[in-house]
Amino acid sequence: MRPLIWAGASLDRAAIRIMERVMSRGGKRLPADDPAAALAEATAHYRRPDVRARYFAAPARVQFREHRTAQRLGPLEVVDLSWQSGYQPTHEGYRWRYLAYRENQTAIARHYRLPDHGRAPDGSDRARRRPTILCLHGWGGGSFRLEHLAFGVPFLARLGLDVVLVQLPFHGQRSPRGIPSGLKFPSTHVVRMNEAFGHALADLRSLVAWLRERGAPEVGVMGMSLGGYTAALLASAEPLDFAVPMIPVASFAEVMWSHGEGRPARARAEAAGISGQALRAAFEIHAPLERPCLVRHDRRFIIAGLGDRIAPPEQAEWLARHWGHPRMHWYPGGHLAQFGRRETFGELASFLAEAGVIAQKPRKRAA
């Protein structure tokens, strides 16, 4: 096991240096001559009760557009979904600039589902709804082709789940024209970071409401990395039926601050009077560790990598402690090189079966 942990950790460390350079290009830092004062102003804004109320308010009902593709996955049809996000940034001084990213205002997802009048998985003519799992990608992701592989969509479908791959703000087709997926979020731009998480929360809650209206008997979420953080955030605002953060970030402030140790960006921040504690306060509004989980304890499942150096093991441990130590699975690999993936998805199937979400584990191999 040790060689696998070492190999996963080595790849992650190399990736961290690349991610730091890319994220630093994601936008201007706090737009002020005094960054510490600007950070304090942003923190005060997001701590206002009226801002928090708007941030976590249930979104208004939106109209979903459905486009049935020519693709199939066994008995499942593949439908592309889009809906105009109704999210309005809470920070008045940044609202118009945020809304100027036009591509980002349309939410995008791909739905693998049993047709309304299709056959049930057992081959009978009785059509029925199936539990639905939302899959939230990591930083820089969002390509449906890649996320299909990353989340093992065929395996999840064989479990008896409908699957929805969701593109998070500033990712995939939502990235502004000419800008790589994920360059704008997450980034060192604190206000954009906070508003993008609020935006993701509103879009996902609209999607959950639509799925329930459509008849999904249960709706849960699984997310990796950035998606794991977002999944945990969603589970603190929406009473989902199950939640599975995988290799999750639990505190973006801690990840950014610790990865910056000995780097020029952190040195500049410290010279400007910014501390890790100040960054934690600025990101407090969307931090899953600051909010109770609304998912039943026996339907929480955390997956983490022993060799993960992008979202180090302590991140998953913090979330597990905050969630009351639910079921947890460790694999030997890292964030990128997920050694032990087959066994991990087998554990996911066992969790879903024991929680009563699916009938039983499939006999075919895991993802």
C-alpha positions as CSV (number, residue, x, y, z in Angstrom):
1,M,0.0,0.0,0.0
2,R,2.9,2.4,0.8
3,P,4.1,2.6,-2.8
4,L,0.6,3.5,-4.0
5,I,0.3,6.2,-1.3
6,W,3.7,7.6,-2.3
7,A,2.9,7.5,-6.1
8,G,-0.4,9.3,-5.6
9,A,1.1,11.9,-3.4
10,S,4.0,12.6,-5.8
11,L,1.6,13.2,-8.7
12,D,-0.6,15.5,-6.6
13,R,2.4,17.6,-5.5
14,A,3.4,18.2,-9.1
15,A,-0.2,19.1,-9.9
16,I,-0.4,21.6,-7.0
17,R,2.3,23.8,-8.5
18,I,0.4,23.9,-11.8
19,M,-2.9,24.7,-10.1
20,E,-1.4,27.5,-8.2
21,R,-0.1,29.2,-11.3
22,V,-3.4,28.8,-13.1
23,M,-5.6,29.9,-10.2
24,S,-3.4,33.0,-9.7
25,R,-4.4,34.0,-13.2
26,G,-8.1,33.6,-12.4
27,G,-8.7,37.3,-11.8
28,K,-7.5,40.3,-9.9
29,R,-7.0,39.9,-6.2
30,L,-9.0,42.0,-3.8
31,P,-9.5,45.2,-5.9
32,A,-8.1,47.8,-3.5
33,D,-4.9,49.5,-2.5
34,D,-5.4,47.9,1.0
35,P,-6.1,44.2,0.4
36,A,-6.6,43.5,4.2
37,A,-9.2,46.3,4.4
38,A,-11.0,45.0,1.3
39,L,-11.0,41.5,2.8
40,A,-12.5,42.8,6.0
41,E,-15.2,44.7,4.0
42,A,-16.1,41.5,2.1
43,T,-16.2,39.5,5.3
44,A,-18.5,42.0,7.0
45,H,-20.8,41.9,3.9
46,Y,-21.2,38.2,4.0
47,R,-21.8,38.1,7.7
48,R,-24.8,40.4,7.4
49,P,-28.0,38.5,8.3
50,D,-29.9,39.8,5.3
51,V,-27.1,38.7,3.0
52,R,-27.1,35.2,4.5
53,A,-30.8,35.0,4.2
54,R,-30.6,35.8,0.5
55,Y,-27.7,33.5,0.0
56,F,-29.5,30.4,1.4
57,A,-33.0,31.3,0.3
58,A,-34.8,28.6,-1.8
59,P,-34.6,29.7,-5.4
60,A,-37.6,30.7,-7.4
61,R,-39.0,28.1,-9.8
62,V,-37.3,28.1,-13.2
63,Q,-38.1,26.6,-16.6
64,F,-36.0,23.7,-17.7
65,R,-35.2,23.0,-21.3
66,E,-34.7,19.3,-22.3
67,H,-32.9,18.1,-25.4
68,R,-32.9,14.4,-26.0
69,T,-29.6,13.3,-27.6
70,A,-29.1,10.4,-30.0
71,Q,-27.1,8.6,-27.3
72,R,-28.3,5.7,-25.2
73,L,-26.9,3.9,-22.1
74,G,-28.6,0.5,-22.1
75,P,-32.3,1.3,-21.3
76,L,-31.5,4.9,-20.4
77,E,-32.0,7.9,-22.6
78,V,-29.5,10.7,-22.5
79,V,-31.0,14.2,-22.1
80,D,-29.2,17.5,-22.0
81,L,-30.7,20.0,-19.6
82,S,-30.4,23.7,-19.4
83,W,-32.1,26.4,-17.3
84,Q,-31.7,30.1,-16.9
85,S,-30.2,30.7,-13.5
86,G,-32.2,33.1,-11.3
87,Y,-29.3,33.8,-9.0
88,Q,-28.6,37.4,-8.2
89,P,-25.2,38.1,-6.5
90,T,-25.6,39.5,-3.0
91,H,-22.6,41.9,-3.3
92,E,-24.0,45.0,-4.9
93,G,-20.7,46.4,-5.9
94,Y,-19.8,43.3,-7.9
95,R,-23.2,42.3,-9.2
96,W,-23.0,43.8,-12.7
97,R,-19.5,42.4,-13.3
98,Y,-20.6,38.9,-12.2
99,L,-23.7,39.0,-14.4
100,A,-21.6,40.2,-17.3
101,Y,-20.3,36.6,-17.6
102,R,-23.2,35.7,-19.8
103,E,-22.3,32.0,-20.5
104,N,-22.3,31.4,-16.8
105,Q,-25.9,32.5,-16.3
106,T,-27.2,29.3,-18.0
107,A,-27.0,26.2,-15.9
108,I,-26.1,23.0,-17.8
109,A,-26.5,19.3,-17.0
110,R,-26.7,15.9,-18.6
111,H,-29.4,13.5,-17.4
112,Y,-29.1,9.7,-17.9
113,R,-32.6,8.4,-17.1
114,L,-35.2,5.8,-17.7
115,P,-37.6,7.1,-20.4
116,D,-41.0,8.1,-19.0
117,H,-42.7,5.3,-20.9
118,G,-39.8,2.9,-21.2
119,R,-39.3,-0.6,-19.7
120,A,-38.2,-1.0,-16.1
121,P,-34.7,-2.6,-15.6
122,D,-36.3,-6.0,-15.0
123,G,-37.6,-6.0,-18.6
124,S,-41.3,-5.5,-17.6
125,D,-43.5,-2.9,-19.2
126,R,-44.1,-1.1,-15.9
127,A,-42.3,2.3,-16.1
128,R,-41.1,3.6,-12.8
129,R,-39.0,6.4,-11.4
130,R,-35.5,5.6,-10.1
131,P,-33.4,7.3,-7.4
132,T,-31.2,10.0,-8.9
133,I,-27.6,10.9,-8.1
134,L,-26.2,14.3,-8.9
135,C,-22.5,14.1,-9.8
136,L,-20.4,17.2,-9.2
137,H,-17.0,17.5,-10.8
138,G,-13.7,18.8,-9.6
139,W,-11.8,22.0,-10.5
140,G,-11.3,22.4,-14.3
141,G,-13.7,19.6,-15.1
142,G,-17.2,19.7,-16.5
143,S,-16.6,17.9,-19.8
144,F,-19.5,15.4,-20.1
145,R,-17.3,12.9,-21.8
146,L,-14.6,13.0,-19.1
147,E,-17.1,13.1,-16.2
148,H,-18.9,10.1,-17.7
149,L,-15.6,8.2,-17.0
150,A,-14.7,9.8,-13.8
151,F,-18.0,9.0,-12.1
152,G,-18.4,5.6,-13.7
153,V,-21.8,6.5,-15.1
154,P,-22.5,3.0,-16.6
155,F,-21.8,1.4,-13.2
156,L,-24.1,3.9,-11.4
157,A,-26.8,3.2,-14.0
158,R,-26.4,-0.6,-13.4
159,L,-27.0,0.1,-9.7
160,G,-30.5,1.3,-10.6
161,L,-29.8,5.0,-10.5
162,D,-30.6,7.8,-12.8
163,V,-27.5,10.0,-13.1
164,V,-27.1,13.8,-13.6
165,L,-23.7,15.2,-14.5
166,V,-23.8,18.9,-13.5
167,Q,-21.5,21.7,-14.8
168,L,-20.6,24.0,-11.9
169,P,-20.3,27.8,-12.4
170,F,-17.5,28.9,-14.7
171,H,-16.9,25.3,-15.9
172,G,-17.5,23.5,-19.1
173,Q,-20.0,25.3,-21.3
174,R,-20.5,27.9,-18.6
175,S,-16.9,29.2,-18.9
176,P,-16.8,32.6,-20.6
177,R,-15.8,32.4,-24.2
178,G,-12.0,31.9,-24.7
179,I,-11.4,31.2,-21.0
180,P,-10.4,27.7,-19.9
181,S,-12.9,25.7,-17.7
182,G,-12.4,26.6,-14.1
183,L,-10.0,29.5,-14.5
184,K,-12.5,32.0,-12.9
185,F,-13.6,29.7,-10.0
186,P,-12.2,28.9,-7.6
187,S,-9.6,31.7,-7.6
188,T,-8.0,34.3,-5.4
189,H,-10.9,36.7,-6.1
190,V,-12.7,36.3,-2.8
191,V,-16.0,38.0,-3.8
192,R,-16.3,36.1,-7.0
193,M,-15.5,32.9,-5.1
194,N,-18.3,33.5,-2.6
195,E,-20.8,34.4,-5.2
196,A,-20.0,31.4,-7.4
197,F,-20.7,29.1,-4.5
198,G,-24.0,30.9,-3.9
199,H,-24.7,30.5,-7.6
200,A,-23.9,26.8,-7.5
201,L,-26.1,26.3,-4.5
202,A,-29.1,28.0,-6.2
203,D,-28.7,26.1,-9.4
204,L,-28.4,22.8,-7.7
205,R,-31.4,23.4,-5.5
206,S,-33.5,24.3,-8.6
207,L,-32.4,21.1,-10.1
208,V,-33.3,19.0,-7.0
209,A,-36.7,20.6,-6.9
210,W,-37.3,19.9,-10.6
211,L,-36.2,16.2,-10.2
212,R,-38.6,15.8,-7.3
213,E,-41.5,17.4,-9.2
214,R,-40.7,15.0,-12.0
215,G,-41.2,12.1,-9.7
216,A,-37.7,11.1,-8.5
217,P,-38.3,9.0,-5.4
218,E,-34.9,10.0,-3.9
219,V,-32.3,12.5,-4.9
220,G,-28.7,12.5,-3.6
221,V,-25.3,13.9,-4.5
222,M,-21.8,12.7,-5.1
223,G,-19.0,15.1,-5.7
224,M,-15.2,15.0,-6.1
225,S,-12.8,17.6,-4.8
226,L,-14.4,21.0,-5.6
227,G,-17.5,18.9,-6.2
228,G,-17.1,17.2,-2.8
229,Y,-17.0,20.6,-1.1
230,T,-20.1,21.7,-3.1
231,A,-21.9,18.5,-2.3
232,A,-21.3,19.0,1.4
233,L,-22.5,22.6,1.1
234,L,-25.6,21.5,-0.7
235,A,-26.3,18.9,2.0
236,S,-26.2,21.7,4.5
237,A,-28.9,23.7,2.7
238,E,-31.1,21.0,1.1
239,P,-32.5,17.9,2.9
240,L,-31.1,15.4,0.3
241,D,-31.7,11.7,0.6
242,F,-28.0,10.8,0.6
243,A,-24.6,12.6,0.2
244,V,-21.2,11.2,-0.9
245,P,-18.3,13.7,-0.8
246,M,-15.3,12.0,-2.4
247,I,-11.7,13.4,-1.9
248,P,-13.5,16.5,-0.6
249,V,-12.1,19.9,0.2
250,A,-13.6,20.8,3.6
251,S,-12.1,24.2,4.0
252,F,-10.9,26.2,1.0
253,A,-9.3,28.7,3.2
254,E,-7.1,26.0,4.8
255,V,-6.2,24.4,1.4
256,M,-5.3,27.7,-0.2
257,W,-3.3,28.9,2.9
258,S,-1.4,25.7,3.5
259,H,-0.6,25.1,-0.2
260,G,0.7,28.7,-0.3
261,E,3.3,28.1,2.4
262,G,6.7,29.3,1.2
263,R,5.2,30.7,-2.0
264,P,5.3,34.3,-3.3
265,A,1.5,34.7,-3.3
266,R,1.3,33.9,0.4
267,A,4.2,36.1,1.2
268,R,2.5,39.0,-0.5
269,A,-0.7,38.3,1.4
270,E,1.1,38.2,4.7
271,A,2.9,41.4,3.9
272,A,-0.5,43.1,3.2
273,G,-1.7,42.0,6.7
274,I,-3.8,39.0,5.5
275,S,-3.8,35.8,7.7
276,G,-5.2,32.4,7.3
277,Q,-7.8,33.3,10.0
278,A,-8.9,36.3,8.0
279,L,-9.3,34.1,4.9
280,R,-11.4,31.5,6.9
281,A,-13.7,34.3,8.0
282,A,-14.1,35.6,4.4
283,F,-15.1,32.1,3.2
284,E,-17.3,31.3,6.2
285,I,-20.6,31.9,4.4
286,H,-20.2,28.7,2.3
287,A,-18.0,26.6,4.5
288,P,-19.6,23.2,5.1
289,L,-17.8,23.0,8.5
290,E,-19.8,26.0,9.6
291,R,-23.3,24.5,8.9
292,P,-25.1,21.4,10.1
293,C,-25.7,18.5,7.6
294,L,-29.4,18.0,6.8
295,V,-28.9,14.4,5.4
296,R,-29.7,11.5,7.7
297,H,-26.6,10.2,9.4
298,D,-26.8,6.7,8.0
299,R,-27.0,8.2,4.5
300,R,-23.7,10.1,4.7
301,F,-20.6,8.5,3.1
302,I,-17.2,10.1,2.8
303,I,-14.5,8.7,0.5
304,A,-10.9,9.9,0.8
305,G,-7.4,9.0,-0.5
306,L,-4.5,8.3,1.9
307,G,-2.1,9.7,-0.7
308,D,-4.1,12.8,-1.5
309,R,-2.0,16.0,-1.2
310,I,-4.4,18.3,-3.0
311,A,-7.2,17.8,-0.5
312,P,-5.1,16.2,2.2
313,P,-6.6,13.4,4.5
314,E,-7.2,15.9,7.3
315,Q,-9.8,17.7,5.1
316,A,-11.9,14.5,4.9
317,E,-11.3,13.9,8.6
318,W,-12.6,17.4,9.5
319,L,-15.7,16.8,7.5
320,A,-16.2,13.4,9.0
321,R,-15.9,14.8,12.5
322,H,-18.3,17.6,11.7
323,W,-20.8,15.1,10.3
324,G,-20.7,12.9,13.4
325,H,-18.3,10.3,12.0
326,P,-20.5,8.7,9.4
327,R,-19.4,5.7,7.2
328,M,-16.1,6.4,5.6
329,H,-13.8,4.6,3.1
330,W,-10.1,5.2,2.5
331,Y,-8.3,4.1,-0.7
332,P,-4.5,4.1,-1.0
333,G,-4.2,6.4,-4.0
334,G,-4.1,10.2,-4.3
335,H,-6.3,12.9,-5.6
336,L,-5.5,12.3,-9.3
337,A,-4.2,8.8,-9.3
338,Q,-7.1,7.0,-7.6
339,F,-5.5,3.6,-6.9
340,G,-8.1,1.3,-5.4
341,R,-10.9,2.8,-7.5
342,R,-12.7,-0.5,-8.2
343,E,-12.9,-1.4,-4.5
344,T,-14.0,2.2,-3.7
345,F,-16.9,2.1,-6.1
346,G,-17.8,-1.4,-4.7
347,E,-18.0,0.2,-1.2
348,L,-20.2,3.0,-2.7
349,A,-22.6,0.3,-4.0
350,S,-22.6,-1.4,-0.6
351,F,-23.4,1.9,1.1
352,L,-26.3,2.7,-1.2
353,A,-27.7,-0.8,-0.8
354,E,-27.4,-0.8,3.0
355,A,-29.0,2.7,3.1
356,G,-31.9,1.4,1.1
357,V,-31.3,3.7,-1.9
358,I,-30.8,0.8,-4.3
359,A,-32.1,-2.8,-4.1
360,Q,-28.8,-4.6,-4.2
361,K,-25.2,-4.5,-5.6
362,P,-24.8,-5.4,-9.3
363,R,-22.8,-8.5,-10.1
364,K,-20.9,-6.8,-12.9
365,R,-17.5,-5.1,-12.1
366,A,-17.4,-1.7,-10.5
367,A,-16.2,1.5,-12.2
